[in-house]
Amino acid sequence: KLSNEQIVTKTVKLVRGPKGYGMYLREACPVEKIASFVPTETKPSTQLIIDCDEGGVARQAGLQAGDFIIEVNNEDVRKKPHTELVKLIGSLENEVCLKVVHVPKFKILSFEAK
């Protein structure tokens, strides 16, 4: 066992900073497979936060690499394509409420290798 971290769900409210929200997303599922995507404990969404700026809004709110975005302003986005999610978050005025599920890094690596 590589980590004692547990899978945790949390909701955070972010207020856009001068450089945006300071988080970087990546698709955790190829676009062509989104229609058949089924959320699991270790892969709860198609969108994954891979990094947060040091001192940025997202990091200050407690977001981190390994957080999967499952809701944006109470809208289920688990099966939303990357470009649509980025467009949705970018279209919001000054703040966004994100519900995320944190999956420990060793579990992320295990599904990427498959």
Secondary structure, DSSP 4 states (H G I P E B T S, - for coil): -------EEEEEEEE-BTTBT-EEEEESS-GGGGGG----SS---SEEEEEE-TTSHHHHTT--TTEEEEEETTEE-TT--HHHHHHHHHHSSSEEEEEEEE--HHHHHHHHT-
